[in-house]
Amino acid sequence: MRGTGPRPYGSVEVITGSMFSGKTEELIRRLNRARYAKQTVAVFKPATDTRYAVEAIVSHGAAALPCIPVTDAAEILVRVGDTQVVGIDE
C-alpha cells in the first residue's frame, strides 16, 4: 500500500500537427495562460535544439518563452520540484 498522504494527480496534454502548424505557438500560449493564473511553470526543451535560442522555446512566428535545456528526460524529473505545469517542447 502506498503512503497515506494525498495522491498526486494531473493530466498530460499533447499538441500534435505537421511542420509549421503552430505547435510551439500553442504550447507558449498555454504556458502563458498558466503563468497568468499564477501557477508555477517549468519549460524544457532538448539541449540539442539551438535553432533560435539556447534557453528559450521560439515559434516560427517569433513568440518566445524562457526554458531549461535538458540532455535527457531524467533531467526533467530532477528539475520540476513542486511545479504545477510542465511544458516540454519537441
N, CA, C and O atoms as a GROMACS GRO file, in nm:
protein
  360
    1MET      N    1   0.085  -0.119   0.000
    1MET     CA    2   0.000   0.000   0.000
    1MET      C    3   0.089   0.125   0.000
    1MET      O    4   0.193   0.129   0.065
    2ARG      N    5   0.045   0.223  -0.073
    2ARG     CA    6   0.120   0.347  -0.080
    2ARG      C    7   0.099   0.429   0.046
    2ARG      O    8   0.017   0.394   0.130
    3GLY      N    9   0.173   0.538   0.058
    3GLY     CA   10   0.160   0.626   0.174
    3GLY      C   11   0.018   0.677   0.192
    3GLY      O   12  -0.065   0.666   0.101
    4THR      N   13  -0.010   0.732   0.309
    4THR     CA   14  -0.146   0.778   0.340
    4THR      C   15  -0.170   0.923   0.301
    4THR      O   16  -0.281   0.972   0.317
    5GLY      N   17  -0.068   0.992   0.252
    5GLY     CA   18  -0.082   1.132   0.214
    5GLY      C   19  -0.162   1.148   0.085
    5GLY      O   20  -0.201   1.049   0.023
    6PRO      N   21  -0.186   1.273   0.047
    6PRO     CA   22  -0.262   1.296  -0.077
    6PRO      C   23  -0.188   1.240  -0.197
    6PRO      O   24  -0.066   1.247  -0.206
    7ARG      N   25  -0.264   1.185  -0.290
    7ARG     CA   26  -0.205   1.128  -0.411
    7ARG      C   27  -0.183   1.238  -0.514
    7ARG      O   28  -0.265   1.329  -0.529
    8PRO      N   29  -0.072   1.228  -0.585
    8PRO     CA   30  -0.052   1.326  -0.694
    8PRO      C   31  -0.153   1.301  -0.806
    8PRO      O   32  -0.195   1.187  -0.829
    9TYR      N   33  -0.191   1.405  -0.872
    9TYR     CA   34  -0.284   1.391  -0.983
    9TYR      C   35  -0.244   1.488  -1.093
    9TYR      O   36  -0.162   1.577  -1.072
   10GLY      N   37  -0.303   1.471  -1.205
   10GLY     CA   38  -0.272   1.561  -1.315
   10GLY      C   39  -0.317   1.503  -1.445
   10GLY      O   40  -0.392   1.405  -1.449
   11SER      N   41  -0.272   1.562  -1.551
   11SER     CA   42  -0.308   1.513  -1.683
   11SER      C   43  -0.194   1.544  -1.778
   11SER      O   44  -0.106   1.626  -1.749
   12VAL      N   45  -0.197   1.478  -1.890
   12VAL     CA   46  -0.099   1.501  -1.996
   12VAL      C   47  -0.174   1.550  -2.118
   12VAL      O   48  -0.270   1.487  -2.162
   13GLU      N   49  -0.130   1.660  -2.174
   13GLU     CA   50  -0.187   1.713  -2.296
   13GLU      C   51  -0.077   1.713  -2.402
   13GLU      O   52   0.034   1.760  -2.377
   14VAL      N   53  -0.108   1.661  -2.518
   14VAL     CA   54  -0.012   1.653  -2.627
   14VAL      C   55  -0.062   1.740  -2.742
   14VAL      O   56  -0.177   1.727  -2.784
   15ILE      N   57   0.023   1.827  -2.790
   15ILE     CA   58  -0.011   1.912  -2.904
   15ILE      C   59   0.058   1.851  -3.026
   15ILE      O   60   0.180   1.842  -3.032
   16THR      N   61  -0.022   1.809  -3.123
   16THR     CA   62   0.034   1.745  -3.241
   16THR      C   63  -0.001   1.822  -3.368
   16THR      O   64  -0.093   1.904  -3.368
   17GLY      N   65   0.071   1.796  -3.472
   17GLY     CA   66   0.043   1.858  -3.601
   17GLY      C   67   0.163   1.848  -3.691
   17GLY      O   68   0.271   1.806  -3.649
   18SER      N   69   0.144   1.885  -3.813
   18SER     CA   70   0.254   1.880  -3.910
   18SER      C   71   0.348   1.998  -3.887
   18SER      O   72   0.322   2.085  -3.804
   19MET      N   73   0.457   1.998  -3.960
   19MET     CA   74   0.552   2.109  -3.950
   19MET      C   75   0.483   2.240  -3.985
   19MET      O   76   0.398   2.244  -4.075
   20PHE      N   77   0.518   2.345  -3.915
   20PHE     CA   78   0.464   2.480  -3.937
   20PHE      C   79   0.315   2.491  -3.908
   20PHE      O   80   0.248   2.579  -3.962
   21SER      N   81   0.261   2.401  -3.824
   21SER     CA   82   0.118   2.407  -3.793
   21SER      C   83   0.088   2.486  -3.666
   21SER      O   84  -0.028   2.503  -3.632
   22GLY      N   85   0.191   2.535  -3.596
   22GLY     CA   86   0.169   2.618  -3.478
   22GLY      C   87   0.178   2.545  -3.345
   22GLY      O   88   0.124   2.593  -3.246
   23LYS      N   89   0.243   2.430  -3.340
   23LYS     CA   90   0.253   2.353  -3.216
   23LYS      C   91   0.324   2.431  -3.106
   23LYS      O   92   0.273   2.440  -2.994
   24THR      N   93   0.439   2.488  -3.136
   24THR     CA   94   0.514   2.563  -3.035
   24THR      C   95   0.438   2.689  -2.996
   24THR      O   96   0.437   2.727  -2.879
   25GLU      N   97   0.376   2.754  -3.092
   25GLU     CA   98   0.296   2.873  -3.064
   25GLU      C   99   0.183   2.839  -2.965
   25GLU      O  100   0.158   2.915  -2.871
   26GLU      N  101   0.118   2.726  -2.986
   26GLU     CA  102   0.010   2.683  -2.896
   26GLU      C  103   0.065   2.648  -2.758
   26GLU      O  104   0.003   2.680  -2.657
   27LEU      N  105   0.180   2.581  -2.753
   27LEU     CA  106   0.241   2.549  -2.624
   27LEU      C  107   0.273   2.676  -2.547
   27LEU      O  108   0.244   2.685  -2.428
   28ILE      N  109   0.332   2.774  -2.613
   28ILE     CA  110   0.364   2.902  -2.548
   28ILE      C  111   0.237   2.970  -2.498
   28ILE      O  112   0.235   3.024  -2.388
   29ARG      N  113   0.131   2.968  -2.580
   29ARG     CA  114   0.004   3.029  -2.539
   29ARG      C  115  -0.049   2.963  -2.412
   29ARG      O  116  -0.091   3.032  -2.320
   30ARG      N  117  -0.048   2.830  -2.408
   30ARG     CA  118  -0.100   2.759  -2.290
   30ARG      C  119  -0.014   2.783  -2.167
   30ARG      O  120  -0.066   2.799  -2.057
   31LEU      N  121   0.117   2.786  -2.184
   31LEU     CA  122   0.204   2.810  -2.070
   31LEU      C  123   0.189   2.952  -2.017
   31LEU      O  124   0.194   2.974  -1.896
   32ASN      N  125   0.172   3.049  -2.106
   32ASN     CA  126   0.147   3.187  -2.062
   32ASN      C  127   0.015   3.198  -1.987
   32ASN      O  128   0.006   3.274  -1.890
   33ARG      N  129  -0.087   3.124  -2.029
   33ARG     CA  130  -0.215   3.124  -1.956
   33ARG      C  131  -0.196   3.070  -1.815
   33ARG      O  132  -0.253   3.123  -1.720
   34ALA      N  133  -0.117   2.964  -1.802
   34ALA     CA  134  -0.090   2.907  -1.670
   34ALA      C  135  -0.014   3.007  -1.582
   34ALA      O  136  -0.044   3.021  -1.464
   35ARG      N  137   0.084   3.075  -1.640
   35ARG     CA  138   0.159   3.177  -1.564
   35ARG      C  139   0.068   3.291  -1.521
   35ARG      O  140   0.078   3.340  -1.408
   36TYR      N  141  -0.021   3.333  -1.610
   36TYR     CA  142  -0.116   3.439  -1.578
   36TYR      C  143  -0.209   3.397  -1.463
   36TYR      O  144  -0.251   3.480  -1.383
   37ALA      N  145  -0.240   3.267  -1.457
   37ALA     CA  146  -0.324   3.213  -1.350
   37ALA      C  147  -0.244   3.186  -1.222
   37ALA      O  148  -0.295   3.124  -1.129
   38LYS      N  149  -0.120   3.233  -1.218
   38LYS     CA  150  -0.033   3.222  -1.100
   38LYS      C  151   0.007   3.078  -1.068
   38LYS      O  152   0.037   3.047  -0.953
   39GLN      N  153   0.008   2.991  -1.170
   39GLN     CA  154   0.056   2.855  -1.150
   39GLN      C  155   0.207   2.855  -1.172
   39GLN      O  156   0.259   2.933  -1.252
   40THR      N  157   0.276   2.767  -1.101
   40THR     CA  158   0.420   2.756  -1.124
   40THR      C  159   0.443   2.675  -1.250
   40THR      O  160   0.386   2.568  -1.269
   41VAL      N  161   0.528   2.727  -1.337
   41VAL     CA  162   0.550   2.669  -1.469
   41VAL      C  163   0.700   2.642  -1.488
   41VAL      O  164   0.784   2.726  -1.454
   42ALA      N  165   0.732   2.526  -1.543
   42ALA     CA  166   0.869   2.495  -1.584
   42ALA      C  167   0.863   2.450  -1.730
   42ALA      O  168   0.778   2.369  -1.768
   43VAL      N  169   0.954   2.502  -1.810
   43VAL     CA  170   0.955   2.473  -1.953
   43VAL      C  171   1.090   2.412  -1.989
   43VAL      O  172   1.195   2.460  -1.946
   44PHE      N  173   1.084   2.304  -2.068
   44PHE     CA  174   1.205   2.231  -2.106
   44PHE      C  175   1.209   2.209  -2.256
   44PHE      O  176   1.106   2.208  -2.323
   45LYS      N  177   1.330   2.192  -2.308
   45LYS     CA  178   1.349   2.151  -2.447
   45LYS      C  179   1.481   2.076  -2.455
   45LYS      O  180   1.566   2.090  -2.367
   46PRO      N  181   1.501   1.997  -2.559
   46PRO     CA  182   1.628   1.926  -2.574
   46PRO      C  183   1.744   2.024  -2.589
   46PRO      O  184   1.734   2.124  -2.660
   47ALA      N  185   1.854   1.995  -2.521
   47ALA     CA  186   1.971   2.082  -2.527
   47ALA      C  187   2.028   2.089  -2.668
   47ALA      O  188   2.097   2.184  -2.703
   48THR      N  189   1.999   1.989  -2.749
   48THR     CA  190   2.050   1.989  -2.887
   48THR      C  191   1.975   2.086  -2.978
   48THR      O  192   2.023   2.115  -3.088
   49ASP      N  193   1.859   2.136  -2.935
   49ASP     CA  194   1.780   2.228  -3.016
   49ASP      C  195   1.829   2.371  -2.993
   49ASP      O  196   1.788   2.436  -2.897
   50THR      N  197   1.915   2.417  -3.080
   50THR     CA  198   1.968   2.554  -3.069
   50THR      C  199   1.930   2.639  -3.189
   50THR      O  200   1.998   2.736  -3.221
   51ARG      N  201   1.821   2.602  -3.258
   51ARG     CA  202   1.782   2.672  -3.382
   51ARG      C  203   1.764   2.821  -3.364
   51ARG      O  204   1.822   2.900  -3.438
   52TYR      N  205   1.685   2.863  -3.266
   52TYR     CA  206   1.656   3.005  -3.248
   52TYR      C  207   1.721   3.062  -3.123
   52TYR      O  208   1.767   3.176  -3.123
   53ALA      N  209   1.725   2.983  -3.016
   53ALA     CA  210   1.783   3.028  -2.890
   53ALA      C  211   1.822   2.905  -2.808
   53ALA      O  212   1.761   2.799  -2.823
   54VAL      N  213   1.921   2.920  -2.723
   54VAL     CA  214   1.965   2.808  -2.640
   54VAL      C  215   1.871   2.789  -2.521
   54VAL      O  216   1.838   2.676  -2.486
   55GLU      N  217   1.829   2.899  -2.458
   55GLU     CA  218   1.749   2.891  -2.336
   55GLU      C  219   1.609   2.949  -2.354
   55GLU      O  220   1.558   3.018  -2.266
   56ALA      N  221   1.548   2.922  -2.469
   56ALA     CA  222   1.411   2.966  -2.494
   56ALA      C  223   1.349   2.875  -2.599
   56ALA      O  224   1.416   2.827  -2.690
   57ILE      N  225   1.217   2.853  -2.585
   57ILE     CA  226   1.144   2.791  -2.695
   57ILE      C  227   1.091   2.906  -2.779
   57ILE      O  228   1.041   3.005  -2.726
   58VAL      N  229   1.104   2.893  -2.909
   58VAL     CA  230   1.069   3.002  -3.001
   58VAL      C  231   0.987   2.945  -3.115
   58VAL      O  232   1.026   2.846  -3.177
   59SER      N  233   0.873   3.008  -3.142
   59SER     CA  234   0.789   2.964  -3.253
   59SER      C  235   0.839   3.026  -3.383
   59SER      O  236   0.920   3.119  -3.382
   60HIS      N  237   0.790   2.974  -3.494
   60HIS     CA  238   0.827   3.033  -3.623
   60HIS      C  239   0.775   3.176  -3.636
   60HIS      O  240   0.828   3.255  -3.713
   61GLY      N  241   0.670   3.208  -3.559
   61GLY     CA  242   0.616   3.344  -3.559
   61GLY      C  243   0.688   3.435  -3.461
   61GLY      O  244   0.643   3.547  -3.438
   62ALA      N  245   0.799   3.388  -3.402
   62ALA     CA  246   0.887   3.465  -3.312
   62ALA      C  247   0.834   3.480  -3.170
   62ALA      O  248   0.893   3.555  -3.092
   63ALA      N  249   0.727   3.411  -3.132
   63ALA     CA  250   0.687   3.409  -2.991
   63ALA      C  251   0.791   3.327  -2.917
   63ALA      O  252   0.838   3.226  -2.968
   64ALA      N  253   0.828   3.371  -2.796
   64ALA     CA  254   0.933   3.302  -2.722
   64ALA      C  255   0.899   3.294  -2.574
   64ALA      O  256   0.824   3.375  -2.521
   65LEU      N  257   0.957   3.192  -2.509
   65LEU     CA  258   0.939   3.173  -2.365
   65LEU      C  259   1.068   3.111  -2.312
   65LEU      O  260   1.117   3.014  -2.369
   66PRO      N  261   1.123   3.166  -2.202
   66PRO     CA  262   1.246   3.108  -2.147
   66PRO      C  263   1.224   2.961  -2.109
   66PRO      O  264   1.115   2.922  -2.068
   67CYS      N  265   1.329   2.881  -2.125
   67CYS     CA  266   1.320   2.739  -2.091
   67CYS      C  267   1.453   2.688  -2.038
   67CYS      O  268   1.554   2.759  -2.037
   68ILE      N  269   1.450   2.565  -1.993
   68ILE     CA  270   1.569   2.497  -1.944
   68ILE      C  271   1.606   2.389  -2.046
   68ILE      O  272   1.527   2.298  -2.068
   69PRO      N  273   1.722   2.398  -2.108
   69PRO     CA  274   1.764   2.290  -2.199
   69PRO      C  275   1.807   2.168  -2.117
   69PRO      O  276   1.880   2.182  -2.018
   70VAL      N  277   1.764   2.049  -2.158
   70VAL     CA  278   1.798   1.925  -2.088
   70VAL      C  279   1.858   1.825  -2.186
   70VAL      O  280   1.828   1.828  -2.306
   71THR      N  281   1.942   1.737  -2.134
   71THR     CA  282   2.006   1.637  -2.218
   71THR      C  283   1.927   1.508  -2.226
   71THR      O  284   1.942   1.432  -2.323
   72ASP      N  285   1.841   1.480  -2.125
   72ASP     CA  286   1.757   1.360  -2.130
   72ASP      C  287   1.635   1.380  -2.040
   72ASP      O  288   1.629   1.474  -1.962
   73ALA      N  289   1.538   1.290  -2.053
   73ALA     CA  290   1.412   1.302  -1.980
   73ALA      C  291   1.431   1.293  -1.829
   73ALA      O  292   1.357   1.356  -1.754
   74ALA      N  293   1.528   1.216  -1.784
   74ALA     CA  294   1.552   1.202  -1.640
   74ALA      C  295   1.588   1.336  -1.577
   74ALA      O  296   1.557   1.360  -1.461
   75GLU      N  297   1.652   1.421  -1.651
   75GLU     CA  298   1.689   1.553  -1.600
   75GLU      C  299   1.566   1.639  -1.569
   75GLU      O  300   1.570   1.722  -1.479
   76ILE      N  301   1.460   1.619  -1.643
   76ILE     CA  302   1.336   1.693  -1.618
   76ILE      C  303   1.283   1.659  -1.479
   76ILE      O  304   1.244   1.749  -1.404
   77LEU      N  305   1.281   1.531  -1.444
   77LEU     CA  306   1.230   1.489  -1.312
   77LEU      C  307   1.309   1.553  -1.199
   77LEU      O  308   1.252   1.587  -1.096
   78VAL      N  309   1.438   1.570  -1.218
   78VAL     CA  310   1.522   1.630  -1.114
   78VAL      C  311   1.488   1.778  -1.096
   78VAL      O  312   1.499   1.830  -0.985
   79ARG      N  313   1.447   1.844  -1.203
   79ARG     CA  314   1.430   1.990  -1.201
   79ARG      C  315   1.287   2.039  -1.174
   79ARG      O  316   1.270   2.158  -1.148
   80VAL      N  317   1.186   1.954  -1.180
   80VAL     CA  318   1.049   2.004  -1.169
   80VAL      C  319   1.009   2.043  -1.028
   80VAL      O  320   0.934   2.140  -1.012
   81GLY      N  321   1.054   1.973  -0.926
   81GLY     CA  322   1.019   2.009  -0.789
   81GLY      C  323   0.869   2.013  -0.769
   81GLY      O  324   0.799   1.918  -0.803
   82ASP      N  325   0.817   2.123  -0.713
   82ASP     CA  326   0.674   2.139  -0.686
   82ASP      C  327   0.602   2.213  -0.799
   82ASP      O  328   0.498   2.274  -0.776
   83THR      N  329   0.657   2.208  -0.918
   83THR     CA  330   0.600   2.278  -1.033
   83THR      C  331   0.459   2.224  -1.062
   83THR      O  332   0.436   2.103  -1.057
   84GLN      N  333   0.366   2.314  -1.092
   84GLN     CA  334   0.228   2.274  -1.122
   84GLN      C  335   0.209   2.242  -1.269
   84GLN      O  336   0.131   2.152  -1.303
   85VAL      N  337   0.278   2.315  -1.358
   85VAL     CA  338   0.262   2.294  -1.502
   85VAL      C  339   0.401   2.275  -1.563
   85VAL      O  340   0.490   2.358  -1.544
   86VAL      N  341   0.418   2.167  -1.637
   86VAL     CA  342   0.544   2.138  -1.703
   86VAL      C  343   0.520   2.140  -1.854
   86VAL      O  344   0.432   2.070  -1.904
   87GLY      N  345   0.597   2.217  -1.925
   87GLY     CA  346   0.591   2.223  -2.071
   87GLY      C  347   0.719   2.166  -2.129
   87GLY      O  348   0.829   2.200  -2.085
   88ILE      N  349   0.703   2.079  -2.229
   88ILE     CA  350   0.818   2.021  -2.296
   88ILE      C  351   0.802   2.042  -2.445
   88ILE      O  352   0.707   1.992  -2.506
   89ASP      N  353   0.895   2.116  -2.505
   89ASP     CA  354   0.890   2.139  -2.648
   89ASP      C  355   0.961   2.025  -2.719
   89ASP      O  356   1.044   1.956  -2.660
   90GLU      N  357   0.928   2.006  -2.843
   90GLU     CA  358   0.986   1.896  -2.919
   90GLU      C  359   1.131   1.916  -2.940
   90GLU      O  360   1.197   1.833  -3.002
   0.00000   0.00000   0.00000
